[in-house]
Amino acid sequence: MWNSFSAKRNVPAIPFVPILTGLMLLAWPFLIGFGLANNNLHGILPVMALVLLLRVWQVRRQSGPLRNMILIVALTGVALCAASFVLHAHQWVLFYPVVVNLVMLVVFGGSLWTTMPMVERFARLREPTLSPTGVRYTRIVTRVWCGFFIGNGAMALFTVLHADIRLWTLWNGMIAYILMGTLMACEWLVRQQVMKKDA
């Protein structure tokens, strides 16, 4: 999802940057958990902020339905890293998964009030002439993702407020990804059936 948009022509791409930032975002809960457990988070925070700034540098010249969202999420991550580093209050970085879900909810939910929901924009990248059935289906899928972001974001916030780093790491580093992957797989299966009926 994070790299589903295409770069403009004549803009040099740096493949290792999105790969590096993608891996870091996936590993974010484990990096935070490791840093807190070993009292070494203060040394990890500048590296995490630098990688996110590299992501911002690359994405700012690109276009696509997720460009602004990626910029906001990355800059928010930088701000949380900076706040935790400067204030020596490392709980700030724990809010990152909450912010990610909130931003995703705003982007996906806000698109429902436009003529083209977010999932439809993704679908039209592959199939510009989307059928009316496909249009209706993408709007439904956009709503489903909004529900996921609400539930996942609420649980991420609970893990922060509960102040249990093990629970926070377990949910945000494993369970949330399992649920997201399950939703993607189920959506793919349903989409195949919709496409067969529409054929």
C-alpha positions, -999 to +999 in steps of 0.1 A: +000+000+000+028+024+010+045+022-024+014+018-047+019+052-063+043+058-092+071+084-094+069+112-120+091+108-150+127+120-149+127+119-111+155+095-099+142+069-075+163+055-047+150+019-042+168+014-009+150+043+008+114+030+006+127-005+014+146+007+044+118+029+057+092+002+051+113-023+071+118+002+098+081+010+100+073-027+103+100-031+129+090+001+148+074-016+177+103-041+181+129-013+179+110+007+205+106-023+227+142-033+223+154+002+231+133+005+262+142-029+275+179-022+271+177+014+281+191+024+247+162+040+230+178+075+232+205+063+208+180+047+184+157+077+180+180+098+158+186+070+134+148+064+131+142+101+125+169+102+099+154+073+079+120+090+080+135+122+068+151+103+038+116+090+031+102+125+031+130+137+008+121+110-018+083+112-015+080+150-018+087+149-056+064+120-063+027+118-071-001+094-063-031+089-040-010+082-010+017+109-014+003+134+012-005+106+036+030+092+035+045+127+040+022+133+070+029+100+086+067+103+081+069+138+094+048+129+124+072+100+131+101+125+130+083+149+153+076+121+178+112+109+177+124+145+182+100+151+211+110+118+228+147+126+223+146+163+235+122+158+264+136+124+274+100+113+275+102+081+254+065+074+257+059+099+228+071+074+202+045+049+215+018+070+200+031+065+164+008+035+156-021+055+169-012+085+146-007+062+116-042+047+120-057+082+126-041+096+094-052+065+074-087+069+087-089+106+078-075+099+043-097+069+035-128+082+054-124+117+038-123+101+003-158+087+009-171+122+006-155+126-028-165+112-062-137+086-060-130+068-027-094+058-020-097+021-029-112+031-063-082+053-070-059+023-064-081+001-086-080+026-114-042+025-115-046-010-129-080-007-145-088+029-156-122+018-170-137+004-138-172-010-141-201+003-121-200-029-100-163-023-094-170+013-083-196+002-058-173-025-045-144-002-040-166+021-019-176-008+003-139-018+007-130+017+016-156+017+044-143-017+056-107-003+059-121+027+078-136+003+103-103-015+106-084+018+112-109+028+139-106-006+157-068-009+153-062+027+163-084+023+194-065-008+204-031+009+198-042+037+220-053+013+247-019-004+247-002+031+252-025+040+281-022+006+296+015+013+299+026-023+293+054-023+267+050-061+261+013-057+253+021-026+231+048-045+212+027-076+208-003-058+194+015-032+172+043-054+161+024-087+155-013-089+160-021-057+140-001-070+110-018-104+112-052-088+112-042-065+083-029-094+063-060-114+070-082-085+059-062-081+027-065-118+020-102-119+026-107-088+004-088-105-024-109-136-023-141-115-023-128-094-051-123-125-073-159-135-068-170-099-077-149-099-108-164-133-119-199-120-115-190-088-134-174-106-162 
